[in-house]
Structure formats: C-alpha cells, structure tokens
C-alpha cells in the first residue's frame, strides 16, 4: 500500500499557556500543503515493525513516530500482524512542517485498511493523539482547520475547502530545538502581546484578500526563534525584499513561507533563491 503524507503550515499560532502535563495550550490555524512524503506499507505475518528510510535524519528505531503509531495500533487492536514501513522523504525533517506527524497519521490510516480493523476516525485520532499533537489534523483529511488544546482538538474549516493558496516555502539548513523554543516562551510570558486575529483572518482567507491575510498572520514563537536563530530572520528579510508582504514562520521553525499571488510568482521566487542561497531548501507549493 502506497500513501501520500502531506506537510502543513500554521497560518496562525498563538501559544496560550503551559499545561500541567508540560505541553502547551494552543490556538492555531492549520493549512495542508501539497509538499509530501510517500509511505509504503507491507504487512508482515509476524508482529515485527520495521522502518526503512534513506534519510539519515529519520530514526529507524522505536523513537520513530511511524513505529510508535504502528505499535500502539497493534496493542490497542490486539493485532498479531506486523508491517514494513518505507518512508520516502521530501518534507524537510524538524522544520515545523509536521512531516513526522503526517507520516504517523498516514500509517494509522493505512494500517486501519491494510489490517482490516474498521476503526472510526475518532478512534484513530484518540490513538494518534497519544503520540503527537499534530497527528489529528492529518487524520481529518482537510485543507484548513482550527486546532485547540495542544493542537489535537480539530475543527475543520469547511467554508475554506475551495480556497487554494500558492506559497514559496524556504527551509534554511539549521536545526531548531522545539523544546528550547517553548522553554524560552515560558520564560518570556507577558513580554509579547499576541494578536488574536483569527476572526479577521478566516474571512480574509475566504475572500483571498492577501493584504488582510498578511496583517493577521501570527506566530507566538517566531520572535523567540528569530532571536536564537538569526538565519530565520535572514529568510524573512529576503522574502520581504523580493516584494512579498504575507510572510510567516511555521510552527517553531525554521521553515518560513510567503503567500504569493500565483504559481508563476512562487516558481520564479524559488528559482531566484535556489540560485542565490544554495544552502536553503526552497519549494513552490500550494494548498492541498
């Protein structure tokens, strides 16, 4: 079985507070984009779970989210079969694009069919949410959604299902520590006043009003990541100098996206930055 596993960007990410379980309560707007990995599943007669991936940044042991998803599904459903999982990576690892979570979601959805478990979406989300906060969004199979709680409570935005945005997506070649970013956010609570612009952002998205969208994009973590990793600031400044006004970092970074007026503009900017900044990974991508 072959599945596509898509990436996401956060059009809005407001960190509300730290929870007693050491996670954080969030208010976010997810957008699924067409940058994707491929997941190949092959059922095994024994109960072994094996991970195969050529990308050295992807673990092949039990720390891999795909492994954990398959193992938990085995345990919860009392399945005696195993699976070989091949991950063909296109989504940059650890970039704030939800690649690992999307992979795990694809494994849960795929194995539900491959092992003929007939579990409901609600049940798959319950299992997935024990592993990662973003997994629920990918299981919902929707282009846009609001996320609450630690990101695992999802409200699909059906009104936006026909909206398609084009992006240039830039991922500088640096590693950002997500735990460090959140720890620094905990230390700076109250220093940055978040803009609660979701009520204005969603109508702007529906009308495809890029100027109003740009005014309401927000990420609580962006200022902290930029302070600790100046390369992210360089990406944002380079996109702005190219004429883009709708620019934001996704998740805890380092991926930065700019919303373009067309596919042509996104492709031209990709070619420009691929030539000028060869160490950056650049993509022209759109809403999926």
BAFI-3210 file (N, C-alpha, C; in Angstrom, 3 decimals, decimal comma, padded with zeros to 6 digits):
// residues 288
n [1|2|3|4|5|6|7|8|9|10|11|12|13|14|15|16|17|18|19|20|21|22|23|24|25|26|27|28|29|30|31|32|33|34|35|36|37|38|39|40|41|42|43|44|45|46|47|48|49|50|51|52|53|54|55|56|57|58|59|60|61|62|63|64|65|66|67|68|69|70|71|72|73|74|75|76|77|78|79|80|81|82|83|84|85|86|87|88|89|90|91|92|93|94|95|96|97|98|99|100|101|102|103|104|105|106|107|108|109|110|111|112|113|114|115|116|117|118|119|120|121|122|123|124|125|126|127|128|129|130|131|132|133|134|135|136|137|138|139|140|141|142|143|144|145|146|147|148|149|150|151|152|153|154|155|156|157|158|159|160|161|162|163|164|165|166|167|168|169|170|171|172|173|174|175|176|177|178|179|180|181|182|183|184|185|186|187|188|189|190|191|192|193|194|195|196|197|198|199|200|201|202|203|204|205|206|207|208|209|210|211|212|213|214|215|216|217|218|219|220|221|222|223|224|225|226|227|228|229|230|231|232|233|234|235|236|237|238|239|240|241|242|243|244|245|246|247|248|249|250|251|252|253|254|255|256|257|258|259|260|261|262|263|264|265|266|267|268|269|270|271|272|273|274|275|276|277|278|279|280|281|282|283|284|285|286|287|288]
n.u [000,853|000,585|000,891|000,273|001,799|001,195|002,520|002,231|001,436|001,381|-000,931|-001,694|-000,641|-001,006|000,310|-001,067|-000,831|001,162|000,624|-000,328|000,702|003,003|002,872|001,632|-001,162|-002,802|-003,870|-004,578|-004,294|-004,355|-002,934|-003,018|-000,495|000,767|003,302|004,887|005,572|006,158|004,620|005,152|003,541|003,814|002,356|003,230|003,660|004,569|004,812|006,516|007,794|009,177|011,273|012,165|014,238|015,978|016,897|019,175|018,448|016,125|014,949|015,259|014,376|012,512|011,883|010,868|008,033|006,257|006,786|005,982|003,284|002,330|002,926|001,365|-001,171|-001,258|-001,233|-003,561|-005,537|-005,143|-003,665|-002,056|-000,367|002,457|004,416|006,180|007,578|008,191|009,690|009,666|011,267|010,468|009,672|011,290|013,069|012,196|011,381|009,198|007,002|005,397|006,057|006,817|004,571|002,551|003,405|003,039|000,273|-000,534|000,332|-001,357|-003,914|-003,506|-002,823|-005,144|-006,782|-005,231|-004,912|-007,525|-009,179|-011,266|-011,646|-013,001|-012,679|-012,559|-011,576|-009,046|-007,881|-007,835|-005,921|-003,718|-003,269|-002,018|000,540|001,477|000,860|000,018|-000,983|-003,716|-004,825|-003,930|-005,174|-007,787|-008,009|-008,333|-008,268|-007,979|-007,983|-008,997|-007,047|-007,048|-006,541|-003,650|-003,236|-004,410|-007,146|-009,482|-011,084|-012,457|-012,344|-014,695|-015,770|-013,661|-012,872|-012,584|-010,610|-007,427|-004,104|-001,018|002,411|005,774|008,127|010,595|013,363|015,873|019,187|019,412|019,197|016,486|015,678|012,798|011,846|013,537|012,679|010,037|010,605|011,944|009,820|008,144|009,639|009,377|006,778|004,200|005,777|005,447|002,752|000,128|-001,608|-004,918|-006,189|-007,794|-010,520|-010,635|-008,790|-009,860|-012,197|-010,744|-009,153|-011,152|-012,045|-009,791|-008,054|-005,125|-003,710|-005,083|-004,896|-002,155|-001,882|-002,912|-001,640|000,066|002,432|003,269|005,752|007,640|009,268|010,951|012,315|013,619|015,325|017,051|017,970|019,340|019,359|016,784|015,577|016,971|015,931|013,242|013,604|014,748|012,657|010,823|012,206|011,967|009,506|007,305|004,578|003,179|004,171|005,427|006,732|006,552|005,151|007,538|009,621|012,495|011,243|009,990|007,334|005,991|003,133|002,109|000,973|000,398|001,030|003,088|004,576|005,469|007,103|009,066|010,284|011,294|013,259|014,960|015,883|016,997|019,194|020,546|020,843|022,073|022,229|019,777|016,686|014,189|010,779|008,020|004,773|001,363|-001,970|-003,377]
n.v [-001,194|002,183|005,459|008,996|011,502|014,466|017,829|020,562|024,029|026,617|029,078|030,698|030,868|030,790|030,658|029,776|029,023|027,185|023,772|021,447|018,996|019,602|020,150|022,621|024,803|025,680|027,917|027,569|027,790|025,515|024,773|022,522|021,515|020,778|019,648|016,637|013,442|009,961|007,014|003,654|000,691|-002,629|-005,508|-007,851|-011,324|-012,013|-010,252|-008,111|-004,759|-002,765|-000,124|001,698|003,996|006,272|008,711|010,108|011,576|010,580|008,509|004,934|003,361|002,563|005,137|006,484|008,125|006,816|004,120|004,071|004,682|002,465|000,384|001,087|000,936|-001,785|-002,805|-001,655|-002,717|-005,367|-006,849|-009,363|-009,151|-007,751|-005,022|-003,665|-000,553|001,826|004,910|007,590|010,449|013,822|016,088|018,441|017,482|018,086|020,796|022,317|021,676|019,523|016,974|014,421|013,893|013,818|011,571|009,559|009,725|008,869|006,220|005,190|005,506|004,003|001,401|000,801|000,142|-001,816|-003,822|-004,349|-003,261|-001,516|000,785|003,785|007,255|008,916|007,145|006,539|009,049|009,337|007,422|008,354|010,835|010,231|010,044|012,233|015,764|017,012|015,031|014,484|016,477|015,707|013,239|013,997|014,795|017,299|020,575|023,038|023,879|024,625|024,419|023,256|022,950|021,069|021,116|018,921|018,874|019,296|021,416|021,260|023,567|023,961|025,874|026,928|025,084|025,229|027,040|027,893|028,451|029,782|029,219|030,265|028,312|028,232|026,640|026,991|025,650|024,660|023,423|023,566|023,629|022,505|022,025|023,864|026,319|026,501|026,496|028,923|030,545|030,140|031,470|034,074|034,928|037,266|039,270|039,481|040,547|038,739|038,779|038,458|037,492|035,694|035,798|037,732|036,852|034,455|035,241|036,813|034,901|033,426|035,272|035,524|037,645|038,953|041,071|041,594|039,074|038,951|040,874|039,592|037,182|035,253|034,205|033,033|032,043|032,951|035,329|034,534|032,330|033,617|035,298|033,453|032,025|033,503|033,085|032,552|035,029|036,229|034,833|035,703|038,456|038,395|037,372|039,429|041,540|040,708|041,469|040,290|040,390|038,879|036,896|034,311|032,374|028,844|026,747|025,925|026,599|025,842|026,601|028,943|030,636|032,306|033,849|033,825|035,534|033,888|030,725|031,068|033,244|032,057|029,968|031,401|032,844|030,722|029,723|031,904|032,075|029,548|029,778|031,997|031,398|028,662|026,909|026,878|025,119|025,210|025,561|025,537|025,586|024,576|024,937|021,905]
n.w [000,000|-000,906|000,250|000,294|002,222|003,595|004,133|006,543|007,189|009,649|009,751|011,696|014,986|018,189|021,318|024,327|027,121|029,522|030,224|032,862|032,195|030,982|028,283|025,914|025,757|022,790|020,169|016,962|013,352|010,877|007,684|005,087|002,840|-000,501|-000,589|-000,073|001,544|000,761|001,864|002,217|002,824|003,923|004,854|007,433|008,336|010,820|013,997|013,804|013,477|011,093|010,048|007,180|005,683|003,660|004,427|006,603|008,835|009,788|012,248|012,620|014,592|017,624|018,323|016,227|014,903|013,198|013,729|016,426|016,130|014,672|016,478|018,722|017,613|017,052|019,698|020,864|019,249|019,372|017,416|015,531|013,422|011,633|010,205|007,424|006,996|004,687|004,240|002,165|001,937|001,359|002,607|004,592|007,523|010,904|010,661|011,318|009,852|010,209|009,265|010,393|011,993|010,065|008,645|010,590|010,887|008,351|008,467|010,486|009,279|006,948|007,930|009,248|007,147|005,795|007,707|008,079|010,179|010,620|012,193|013,613|012,563|014,776|016,717|015,658|015,881|018,663|019,302|017,813|019,015|021,354|020,653|019,082|018,762|016,368|014,769|014,645|012,969|010,407|010,111|009,819|007,162|005,714|004,174|005,539|008,999|012,358|015,329|018,668|022,281|022,838|020,231|019,238|019,186|016,796|014,431|011,440|008,696|006,799|005,138|003,790|001,943|-000,833|-001,248|-002,459|-001,898|-003,051|-002,315|-001,552|-000,046|002,351|003,729|005,862|006,341|009,146|012,521|014,615|017,993|019,279|021,985|023,327|022,268|023,235|025,958|026,240|025,539|027,740|029,660|028,851|029,058|028,757|027,798|025,098|023,352|022,100|018,952|018,589|015,970|014,551|013,949|012,032|010,196|009,032|007,420|005,599|004,350|003,089|001,221|-000,221|000,208|000,131|001,349|003,736|004,873|005,303|007,303|009,490|009,939|012,351|014,802|017,825|018,527|016,801|017,159|019,220|018,094|015,983|017,418|018,584|016,421|013,976|011,210|010,392|010,513|008,424|006,231|006,294|005,838|003,289|001,734|002,066|000,839|-001,721|-002,415|-001,233|001,038|002,759|005,021|007,096|009,825|010,206|012,702|015,180|013,641|011,492|009,109|006,764|005,215|002,342|001,078|-002,221|-005,220|-007,306|-009,020|-010,828|-009,772|-007,386|-008,370|-009,801|-007,724|-006,254|-007,996|-008,032|-005,310|-004,995|-006,562|-005,474|-002,757|-002,132|000,041|001,228|001,354|-001,027|-002,016|-004,264|-003,475|-002,811|-001,373|-000,284]
ca.u [000,000|001,352|000,108|000,929|001,787|001,382|003,029|001,321|001,974|000,475|-001,235|-001,879|-000,219|-000,960|000,537|-001,881|-000,232|001,742|-000,290|000,257|001,421|004,191|002,555|001,101|-002,437|-002,602|-004,956|-003,845|-004,978|-003,537|-003,187|-002,300|000,097|000,971|004,608|004,529|006,377|005,421|004,699|004,852|003,246|003,719|002,009|004,077|002,963|004,920|004,349|007,617|007,608|010,493|011,293|013,190|014,291|017,334|017,278|019,855|017,826|014,910|015,324|014,651|014,098|011,197|011,627|010,194|006,590|005,564|006,921|005,154|001,881|002,021|002,966|000,209|-002,345|-001,188|-001,593|-004,949|-006,459|-004,758|-003,332|-000,887|000,423|003,429|004,426|007,376|007,208|009,213|009,407|010,384|011,158|010,609|009,448|012,449|012,877|012,351|011,327|007,952|006,048|004,571|006,366|006,743|003,174|001,818|003,805|002,372|-001,158|-000,686|000,485|-002,590|-004,998|-003,186|-002,906|-006,566|-007,300|-004,420|-005,209|-008,986|-009,610|-012,535|-011,745|-013,537|-011,722|-012,446|-010,703|-007,685|-007,387|-007,529|-004,647|-002,677|-003,010|-001,119|001,897|001,855|-000,251|-000,442|-001,450|-005,173|-005,115|-003,712|-006,183|-009,052|-008,015|-008,978|-007,292|-007,801|-008,666|-008,565|-006,557|-007,160|-005,841|-002,239|-003,263|-005,047|-008,591|-009,547|-012,353|-012,246|-012,941|-015,315|-016,046|-012,447|-012,444|-012,261|-009,533|-006,095|-003,074|000,320|003,458|007,172|008,480|012,054|013,847|017,326|019,855|019,747|018,333|015,847|015,215|011,444|011,764|014,207|011,824|008,933|011,161|012,173|008,495|007,703|010,392|009,066|005,327|003,816|006,611|004,938|001,292|-000,358|-002,725|-005,989|-006,775|-008,415|-011,847|-010,427|-008,019|-010,668|-012,899|-009,747|-008,810|-012,297|-012,092|-008,471|-007,558|-003,773|-003,254|-005,691|-004,300|-000,827|-001,996|-003,397|-000,781|000,707|003,068|003,831|007,112|008,520|010,251|011,925|013,148|014,477|016,366|018,013|018,476|019,282|019,149|015,345|015,350|017,516|014,950|012,095|014,007|014,959|011,339|010,234|012,918|011,505|008,189|006,223|004,102|002,481|005,287|005,362|007,399|005,613|005,484|008,674|010,629|012,904|010,584|009,298|006,594|005,401|001,989|002,298|-000,272|000,183|002,040|004,222|005,398|006,111|008,157|010,139|010,997|012,051|014,454|015,826|016,542|017,815|020,443|021,239|021,097|022,047|022,115|018,369|015,773|013,064|009,690|006,786|003,764|000,035|-002,924|-003,830]
ca.v [000,000|003,429|006,616|010,297|012,104|015,889|018,759|021,641|025,264|027,290|030,451|031,403|030,012|031,525|029,830|030,367|028,798|025,865|022,880|020,663|017,859|020,212|020,615|023,981|025,032|026,462|028,289|027,585|027,509|024,670|024,644|021,405|021,879|019,585|019,045|015,382|012,225|008,749|005,949|002,347|-000,289|-004,030|-006,290|-008,999|-012,401|-011,927|-008,968|-007,145|-003,473|-002,337|001,173|001,861|005,354|006,622|009,975|009,817|012,316|009,868|007,313|003,669|002,569|002,783|006,562|006,990|008,259|005,764|002,899|004,193|004,615|001,078|-000,429|001,410|000,383|-003,226|-003,080|-001,276|-003,536|-006,769|-007,369|-010,245|-008,900|-006,668|-004,209|-002,969|000,826|002,547|006,349|008,323|011,806|015,068|017,151|018,592|016,944|019,026|022,150|022,981|021,387|018,377|015,803|013,199|013,686|013,398|010,187|008,702|009,708|008,014|004,839|004,802|005,383|002,891|000,113|000,562|-000,544|-002,999|-004,851|-004,506|-003,019|-000,779|001,740|005,096|008,359|009,356|006,211|006,737|010,303|009,059|006,693|009,242|011,950|009,748|010,046|013,569|016,717|017,398|013,865|014,573|017,305|014,948|012,179|014,606|014,890|018,563|021,577|024,031|023,538|025,226|023,462|023,709|022,084|021,116|021,006|017,653|019,081|019,840|021,846|021,536|024,811|023,528|027,038|027,238|023,882|025,527|028,035|027,376|029,481|029,414|029,646|029,878|027,761|028,246|025,962|027,133|024,429|024,732|022,620|024,338|022,794|022,884|022,187|025,103|027,453|026,582|026,864|030,367|031,189|030,096|032,480|035,428|035,161|038,630|040,242|039,612|040,526|038,089|039,402|037,485|037,927|034,592|036,179|038,542|036,044|033,479|035,891|037,251|033,703|033,080|036,244|035,519|039,014|038,730|042,140|041,372|037,839|039,313|041,643|038,766|036,041|035,442|033,046|033,410|031,531|033,477|036,285|033,781|031,555|034,567|035,769|032,377|031,522|034,675|032,683|032,646|036,448|036,478|034,308|036,614|039,706|038,137|037,262|040,779|042,326|040,240|042,046|039,597|041,065|037,891|036,018|033,824|031,128|027,779|026,015|026,505|026,867|027,109|026,850|030,220|030,642|033,544|033,593|034,521|035,813|032,876|029,675|031,635|034,020|031,123|029,250|032,347|033,128|029,516|029,700|033,000|031,747|028,350|030,248|032,941|030,801|027,217|026,114|026,833|024,282|026,067|024,829|026,187|024,638|025,172|024,247|020,594]
ca.w [000,000|-001,003|000,665|000,333|003,558|003,291|005,141|006,954|007,745|010,580|009,362|012,959|016,093|019,455|022,497|025,387|028,431|029,754|030,913|033,947|031,616|030,360|026,939|025,917|025,089|021,581|019,264|015,704|012,082|010,023|006,251|004,479|001,557|-001,338|-000,375|000,589|001,583|000,406|002,854|001,627|003,874|003,522|006,039|007,745|009,030|012,236|014,552|013,778|012,795|010,605|009,382|006,161|005,142|003,249|005,044|007,875|009,935|010,193|013,033|012,187|015,790|018,228|018,544|015,027|015,138|012,432|014,537|017,621|015,703|014,324|017,693|019,554|016,925|017,329|021,090|021,136|018,452|019,571|016,091|015,540|012,217|011,690|008,985|006,955|006,653|003,935|004,224|001,121|002,460|000,606|003,586|005,478|008,869|012,011|010,108|011,687|008,777|010,583|008,454|011,181|012,409|008,870|008,378|011,571|010,550|007,168|008,922|011,184|008,297|006,049|008,618|009,528|005,953|005,486|008,712|008,104|011,557|010,560|013,302|013,241|012,584|016,164|017,425|015,147|016,461|020,066|019,320|017,301|019,937|022,406|020,092|018,640|018,790|015,029|014,015|014,446|011,794|009,180|010,027|009,389|005,704|005,375|003,730|006,598|010,246|013,619|016,307|020,053|023,217|022,449|018,776|018,879|019,023|015,439|013,844|010,013|008,201|005,540|004,292|003,033|001,224|-002,232|-001,280|-002,755|-001,795|-003,508|-001,389|-001,598|001,259|002,482|004,929|005,994|006,791|010,570|013,378|015,688|019,098|019,687|023,450|023,724|021,892|024,190|027,257|026,188|025,563|029,138|030,409|028,384|029,077|029,085|027,098|023,741|023,335|020,884|018,249|018,379|014,708|013,811|013,450|010,826|009,256|008,296|006,302|004,616|003,586|002,252|000,123|-000,863|000,343|000,629|002,227|005,059|005,401|005,787|008,543|010,590|010,214|013,653|015,406|019,128|018,696|015,762|017,681|020,010|017,170|015,256|018,332|018,819|015,140|013,082|009,810|010,126|010,215|007,083|005,276|006,267|005,201|001,860|001,112|002,057|-000,178|-003,031|-002,665|-000,540|002,238|003,575|005,359|008,476|010,174|010,553|013,918|015,897|012,645|010,871|007,827|006,580|003,951|001,861|000,194|-003,489|-005,951|-008,350|-009,153|-011,568|-008,844|-006,462|-009,091|-010,105|-006,481|-005,921|-008,846|-007,570|-004,047|-005,193|-007,166|-004,603|-001,439|-002,380|001,272|001,610|000,551|-001,425|-002,659|-004,677|-003,002|-002,684|-000,504|-000,736]
c.u [000,888|000,441|000,938|000,732|002,168|001,957|001,944|002,119|000,936|000,292|-001,418|-001,468|-000,041|-000,785|-000,166|-001,220|000,359|000,782|000,437|001,042|002,665|004,028|002,011|-000,263|-002,222|-003,931|-004,281|-004,767|-003,991|-003,927|-002,368|-001,769|000,517|002,396|004,379|005,649|005,513|005,683|004,278|004,703|003,152|003,508|002,932|003,264|003,332|004,496|005,456|007,222|008,994|010,350|012,447|013,127|015,747|017,821|017,910|019,265|016,567|015,308|014,581|014,322|012,734|010,930|010,915|008,679|005,784|005,613|005,976|003,665|001,476|001,969|001,741|-001,074|-002,404|-001,738|-003,066|-005,945|-006,169|-004,510|-002,062|-000,014|001,436|003,415|005,843|006,927|008,380|008,798|010,287|010,201|011,383|010,454|010,685|012,125|013,092|012,282|010,090|006,851|005,211|004,858|006,232|005,320|002,320|002,133|003,077|000,880|-001,413|-000,575|-000,785|-003,734|-004,758|-003,334|-004,347|-007,223|-006,571|-004,726|-006,712|-009,561|-010,953|-012,726|-012,265|-012,431|-011,507|-011,481|-009,260|-007,066|-007,032|-006,176|-003,504|-002,295|-002,159|000,335|002,353|000,659|-000,824|-001,074|-002,936|-005,526|-004,979|-004,721|-007,504|-009,138|-008,781|-007,920|-006,963|-008,545|-008,146|-008,065|-006,619|-006,459|-004,350|-002,094|-004,013|-006,564|-008,800|-010,973|-012,090|-012,981|-013,501|-015,560|-014,854|-012,026|-012,087|-011,116|-008,190|-005,109|-001,768|001,361|004,841|007,518|009,998|012,448|015,362|017,930|020,357|018,787|017,797|015,328|013,839|011,316|012,411|013,320|010,681|009,427|011,422|010,846|007,968|008,363|009,970|007,577|005,048|004,640|006,116|003,425|000,790|-001,528|-003,774|-006,754|-007,467|-009,755|-011,764|-009,693|-008,904|-011,501|-011,941|-009,304|-009,919|-012,387|-010,778|-007,877|-006,164|-003,297|-003,817|-005,170|-002,951|-000,856|-002,308|-002,624|-000,057|001,286|003,765|005,308|008,116|009,617|011,343|012,867|014,110|015,621|017,463|018,679|018,354|019,054|017,673|014,976|015,834|016,542|013,771|012,436|014,194|013,630|010,670|010,885|012,521|010,087|007,038|005,862|003,445|003,457|005,171|006,212|006,338|006,074|006,575|009,844|011,496|012,215|009,841|008,573|006,116|004,258|002,148|000,959|-000,595|001,261|003,294|005,149|006,143|007,287|009,338|010,963|011,826|013,346|015,463|016,601|017,397|019,180|021,245|021,636|021,046|021,930|020,666|017,630|014,544|012,047|008,608|005,681|002,438|-000,820|-003,309|-005,163]
c.v [001,243|004,604|007,884|010,909|013,573|016,676|019,769|022,900|025,812|028,728|031,338|030,442|030,871|030,537|030,504|030,242|027,398|025,034|022,111|019,465|018,313|020,491|022,038|024,014|026,016|026,876|028,452|027,375|026,748|024,843|023,466|021,841|020,618|019,047|017,758|014,342|011,093|007,696|004,647|001,331|-001,692|-004,871|-007,499|-010,050|-012,456|-010,550|-007,910|-005,871|-002,984|-001,039|001,217|003,290|005,695|007,921|009,717|010,547|011,635|008,611|006,072|002,778|002,936|004,232|007,187|007,018|007,212|004,442|002,948|004,098|003,174|000,196|-000,186|000,861|-001,135|-003,536|-002,810|-002,189|-005,024|-007,480|-008,212|-010,075|-007,786|-005,893|-003,715|-001,589|001,487|004,006|007,006|009,807|012,879|016,268|017,257|018,160|018,039|020,479|022,931|022,748|020,137|017,115|014,500|012,876|013,215|011,960|009,228|008,594|008,796|006,539|004,358|004,576|004,177|001,542|-000,221|-000,179|-001,860|-004,152|-005,070|-004,357|-002,304|000,147|003,078|006,142|008,846|008,465|006,359|008,003|010,106|008,366|007,617|010,344|011,537|009,833|011,458|014,477|017,031|016,253|013,959|015,376|016,513|013,815|012,740|014,771|016,131|019,602|022,588|023,571|024,407|024,110|024,064|022,710|022,198|020,941|019,787|017,761|019,885|020,229|022,175|022,799|024,548|024,690|027,374|026,097|024,133|026,531|027,354|028,543|028,934|029,992|029,438|029,470|027,641|027,597|026,104|025,882|024,593|023,829|023,499|023,371|023,277|022,993|023,481|026,309|027,608|026,954|028,364|031,128|031,233|031,202|033,901|035,729|036,591|039,674|040,501|039,504|039,893|038,827|038,338|037,862|036,849|035,006|037,054|037,734|035,129|034,116|036,364|036,080|033,349|033,998|036,309|036,923|038,963|039,822|041,956|040,086|038,169|040,055|040,758|037,464|036,285|034,134|033,495|033,057|032,202|034,392|035,570|033,009|032,470|035,055|034,720|031,884|032,632|034,320|032,779|034,092|036,785|035,992|035,267|037,917|039,531|038,021|038,634|041,651|041,924|040,709|041,374|040,322|040,093|036,772|035,590|032,566|030,108|027,038|026,715|026,750|025,654|027,439|028,183|030,166|032,055|033,188|034,460|034,706|034,718|031,801|030,240|032,404|033,099|030,412|030,167|032,672|031,915|029,454|030,746|032,602|030,489|028,725|031,111|032,342|029,273|026,349|026,020|025,816|025,118|025,254|025,809|025,203|025,337|024,368|022,906|020,278]
c.w [000,000|-000,655|000,560|001,717|003,405|004,465|005,514|007,229|008,713|010,119|010,599|014,067|017,338|020,598|023,669|026,754|028,497|030,594|032,019|033,417|030,847|028,862|027,055|025,226|023,936|020,970|017,911|014,516|011,199|008,558|005,745|003,114|000,797|-001,340|000,422|000,563|001,031|001,476|002,176|002,754|003,291|004,770|006,187|008,489|010,509|012,755|014,583|013,032|012,396|009,809|008,388|005,629|004,828|003,885|006,409|009,076|010,461|010,964|012,538|013,381|016,375|018,616|017,343|015,263|014,376|013,184|015,727|017,278|015,407|015,565|018,568|018,939|017,117|018,714|021,364|020,422|018,559|018,230|016,181|014,302|012,482|010,390|008,691|006,484|005,948|003,829|003,167|001,413|001,391|001,535|004,473|006,905|009,912|011,599|010,537|010,674|009,052|009,813|009,204|011,619|011,234|008,499|009,312|011,291|009,353|007,546|009,618|010,206|007,391|006,706|009,014|008,367|005,711|006,435|008,888|009,522|011,641|011,764|012,789|013,237|014,010|016,943|016,967|015,734|017,932|020,191|018,902|018,270|021,128|021,963|019,730|018,486|017,414|014,249|013,704|013,198|010,511|009,020|009,519|007,869|005,233|005,022|004,812|007,844|011,369|014,524|017,697|020,967|022,933|020,938|018,296|018,729|017,744|015,048|012,373|009,584|006,807|004,589|003,382|002,106|-000,240|-002,374|-001,533|-002,748|-002,350|-002,559|-001,989|-000,174|001,319|003,807|004,992|006,617|008,220|011,333|014,505|016,745|019,569|021,208|023,942|023,432|022,892|025,585|027,327|026,178|027,005|029,959|030,042|028,351|029,511|028,365|025,677|023,764|022,041|020,271|017,971|017,122|013,922|013,215|012,208|009,765|008,413|007,183|005,210|003,746|002,611|001,031|-000,662|-000,886|000,969|001,578|003,640|005,691|006,031|007,110|009,749|010,787|011,534|014,161|016,692|019,263|017,778|016,317|018,473|019,103|016,421|016,137|018,526|017,533|014,092|011,608|009,419|009,789|008,809|006,011|005,150|005,549|003,697|001,119|001,018|000,989|-001,592|-003,339|-001,954|000,750|003,217|003,900|006,818|008,635|010,553|011,795|014,699|014,965|012,372|009,547|007,841|005,240|003,623|000,926|-001,049|-004,192|-006,960|-008,280|-009,815|-010,634|-007,888|-007,126|-009,377|-008,857|-006,036|-006,721|-008,388|-006,317|-004,146|-005,758|-006,186|-003,256|-001,558|-001,132|001,756|000,745|000,248|-002,216|-003,113|-004,346|-002,830|-001,718|-001,121|-000,061]
res [x|x|x|x|x|x|x|x|x|x|x|x|x|x|x|x|x|x|x|x|x|x|x|x|x|x|x|x|x|x|x|x|x|x|x|x|x|x|x|x|x|x|x|x|x|x|x|x|x|x|x|x|x|x|x|x|x|x|x|x|x|x|x|x|x|x|x|x|x|x|x|x|x|x|x|x|x|x|x|x|x|x|x|x|x|x|x|x|x|x|x|x|x|x|x|x|x|x|x|x|x|x|x|x|x|x|x|x|x|x|x|x|x|x|x|x|x|x|x|x|x|x|x|x|x|x|x|x|x|x|x|x|x|x|x|x|x|x|x|x|x|x|x|x|x|x|x|x|x|x|x|x|x|x|x|x|x|x|x|x|x|x|x|x|x|x|x|x|x|x|x|x|x|x|x|x|x|x|x|x|x|x|x|x|x|x|x|x|x|x|x|x|x|x|x|x|x|x|x|x|x|x|x|x|x|x|x|x|x|x|x|x|x|x|x|x|x|x|x|x|x|x|x|x|x|x|x|x|x|x|x|x|x|x|x|x|x|x|x|x|x|x|x|x|x|x|x|x|x|x|x|x|x|x|x|x|x|x|x|x|x|x|x|x|x|x|x|x|x|x|x|x|x|x|x|x|x|x|x|x|x|x|x|x|x|x|x|x]
***
